[in-house]
Amino acid sequence: MTEPNIEVDRNDDAHRYEIHVDGELAGFTVIEPGAGVTVMPHTEIDDKFGGRGLSTILIQRALDDLRARGDKIVPSCPAVARFIAKHADYADLVVSRG
């Protein structure tokens, strides 16, 4: 069995990062960009693609891209907050809403 082709892209028109598996949209994480701070309120993986670790791949690549852009984040999505709690090397990206 061959490994699936997994791609993560930023879709500014839809305000989200999208993950595609073999060209098919498998999920997304919503972003609300601001002045150097991006709120991440929701992540969703289609049930068809569940259990493959795609949310981890999606969130990590989104955070890597936001870091490269110089943005900080507000992880209001529980999946993003859990990812950061498990991967302390991303904690420097987090700012509070206040």
N, C-alpha and C positions, 0 to 999 in steps of 0.2 A: 504494500500500500504506500502511495506517495504522500509526502507531507503536503498539507494544504498551503496555498499561497495566501499569506495574511498581510494586508496593507492597512495602515492607519493614515488618514488624511484629515487636514483641517478644512472644513467647509464653512467659510465665513458667511455665505449667504444664508445658511441654515443655523448659524450660531452654534456649531458643534464640531467635535472630532468624530469621525466615523471609522468603523473597522469593517473591512470587507474580507470575506473568505472566498477564495477562488472567484473573485469578481462580484460576489453577492453581498449586499449590505447585511451585516450580522448584528450591528448594534451601534450605539453612539453615546457620547457624553456631552451634555449641553454646557455651553460656556456663555457667560455674560461679561464680555470684555469691558474694562473701564480704563481709567488713566493709570496704567501700570499694575492694576489689580484685576484679576479675572475670577469671577464667582463661578463655581462648578456645582450647580444645584441638582443635577440628575444624570444617572447613567442607566442605560438599558441594553440588554442583550436579548435578542430574539430567542424564544424558547427552543427553536430548532437548533440553535447553536450553543445551548447551555452545557455546562459541565466541561468545557474545553479550556478554561482559564482565559477566555478572551477579554473579560473585563479587566483583568490584571494587565494584559498586554496593552489594551486600549488606554487605560489610565496612566500607565508608565510612559507610554510614548507621548501622550498629551502633556504630561508634566514635563517631560524632557524638552518638548517643543516650547512650552511656556517659559521654562528656564532659559532656553536659548534666546528667547525674545526679550528676556529681562523682566518678565512679569512675576508678580507674587500672586498667590491664590487664596480664595476663601473656599474651603472644602465643605460646602453645606450638603453635598451628596454623601449619604452614609458609606457608600462603596469607596468613594475617594478618601474619606476620613479614615476608614479601615486600612486602606492601602498605605496611607502615610503613617499610621500607627505601627504598621508592620515593617515599614521601610524608612527608618529614621533619617536616611540620607536625603529625604525629600522634605523634612520638617522645616528646613530653612526657607521654603517657598511660602509657608503659611503665615497669613496675617489675620487679625481679627476684624470683624465687621465694624466694630466700634470706632 
